[in-house]
Amino acid sequence: MYLPKNCRVITIGDGDLSFSRALLEHIPPNNLIATTYDSEDGLRNKYTRNALDDLLSAGVMVKHSVDIKDSASVTRLPQNFADIVIFNHPLVPSQHSDVTPQKERKKRANLANRDLLYRFLKHSFAMLLNPEGQRLCYITSKSVKPYSDWHIETSLTLNRPYQFLGNQVFNLSLFKNYMVRKVDKDKYVKHEESKVYVYSDKNAHPINGYLTAFRFAEDKCCPICRVGPLTHADDWKNHHNTRLHKTQQQYHDLWSAHCHLNYQYL
Ligand SMILES: C[S@@+](CC[C@H](N)C(=O)[O-])C[C@H]1O[C@@H](n2cnc3c(N)ncnc32)[C@H](O)[C@@H]1O
């Protein structure tokens, strides 16, 4: 993870705060603001082992009940503070009592998670990043289903002033004692390969040298299925008839309709 010397970082939705604590090996305490979606009581009750007291003793500012989707909630944080805003393993909590059929639930969850990430980027760029700083947002996520169905490389930046620059493998060994927490219970998520997806409104950024670009954005590729190049018309026709493409197209269309209705951008 690209963390230039003396950079200032805000972490978003940091479950038990163990990632923020691990960041202290890379940046000084007064360069970090850690946030949780849970209230302080909620955090202490849900995660019996958490890093809150370690962060407070180190002098880190910790803010609770920060909903990154809600601009009023984001105004409670110091504005224009950060060089980098990081959201690791974002996930909207699911409704356990939901009796909707599984296929519908998957579509709803897909939309809800894209919306969370869309607003994370929107509010971070508008309110949290220093206009004179590095201007970077990181989303760390696994690249398997259902996360890969969010089209994280292409769905979050259309008609926005920032771009997806590329990804980097998340190197867990750099973050001592960081455990990814389940969103709604005192359990850990199994560690699997994850990537850091990087966004910026600076095109020629020094971070580019460390990133892998999204190759399916190229001509003759299908970016939503991450397939290609498909050079012949027949290959395209066959691809459009696959179950993979039909499913991904459905997610894409639902998201476009949602953005049109709510953001009037697409
Ligand atoms: C799978 S957990 C990962 C927790 C932590 N980031 C980690 O890496 O261990 C998903 C996290 O997303 C957070 N989250 C979900 N919706 C959010 C929102 N609207 N604003 C801020 N955080 C949110 C949850 O509180 C939860 O901590």
The ligand as an SDF file (V2000), in Angstrom:
LIG
                    3D

 27 29  0  0  0  0  0  0  0  0999 V2000
  -16.6580   -6.5600    6.4510 C   0  0  0  0  0  0  0  0  0  0  0  0
  -16.6250   -5.2090    7.5850 S   0  0  0  0  0  0  0  0  0  0  0  0
  -14.9460   -4.7050    7.4610 C   0  0  0  0  0  0  0  0  0  0  0  0
  -14.5280   -3.9410    8.6650 C   0  0  0  0  0  0  0  0  0  0  0  0
  -13.1500   -3.2760    8.5800 C   0  0  0  0  0  0  0  0  0  0  0  0
  -13.1220   -2.2410    7.5680 N   0  0  0  0  0  0  0  0  0  0  0  0
  -12.0700   -4.2870    8.3730 C   0  0  0  0  0  0  0  0  0  0  0  0
  -11.3940   -4.2410    7.3360 O   0  0  0  0  0  0  0  0  0  0  0  0
  -11.9070   -5.1430    9.2670 O   0  0  0  0  0  0  0  0  0  0  0  0
  -17.5070   -3.9320    6.6990 C   0  0  0  0  0  0  0  0  0  0  0  0
  -17.4850   -2.5710    7.3690 C   0  0  0  0  0  0  0  0  0  0  0  0
  -18.1840   -1.6300    6.5640 O   0  0  0  0  0  0  0  0  0  0  0  0
  -18.7170   -0.6580    7.4650 C   0  0  0  0  0  0  0  0  0  0  0  0
  -19.8000    0.1200    6.8630 N   0  0  0  0  0  0  0  0  0  0  0  0
  -20.9380   -0.3380    6.2800 C   0  0  0  0  0  0  0  0  0  0  0  0
  -21.7170    0.7090    5.9040 N   0  0  0  0  0  0  0  0  0  0  0  0
  -21.0400    1.8510    6.2490 C   0  0  0  0  0  0  0  0  0  0  0  0
  -21.3270    3.2430    6.1490 C   0  0  0  0  0  0  0  0  0  0  0  0
  -22.4840    3.6840    5.6050 N   0  0  0  0  0  0  0  0  0  0  0  0
  -20.4060    4.1280    6.5940 N   0  0  0  0  0  0  0  0  0  0  0  0
  -19.2390    3.7060    7.1480 C   0  0  0  0  0  0  0  0  0  0  0  0
  -18.9310    2.3870    7.2900 N   0  0  0  0  0  0  0  0  0  0  0  0
  -19.8170    1.4740    6.8540 C   0  0  0  0  0  0  0  0  0  0  0  0
  -19.2320   -1.5170    8.6030 C   0  0  0  0  0  0  0  0  0  0  0  0
  -19.4240   -0.8560    9.7730 O   0  0  0  0  0  0  0  0  0  0  0  0
  -18.1270   -2.5650    8.7280 C   0  0  0  0  0  0  0  0  0  0  0  0
  -17.2210   -2.2060    9.7210 O   0  0  0  0  0  0  0  0  0  0  0  0
  1  2  1  0
  2  3  1  0
  2 10  1  0
  3  4  1  0
  4  5  1  0
  5  6  1  0
  5  7  1  0
  7  8  2  0
  7  9  1  0
 10 11  1  0
 11 12  1  0
 11 26  1  0
 12 13  1  0
 13 14  1  0
 13 24  1  0
 14 15  1  0
 14 23  1  0
 15 16  2  0
 16 17  1  0
 17 18  1  0
 17 23  2  0
 18 19  1  0
 18 20  2  0
 20 21  1  0
 21 22  2  0
 22 23  1  0
 24 25  1  0
 24 26  1  0
 26 27  1  0
M  CHG  2   2   1   9  -1
M  END
$$$$
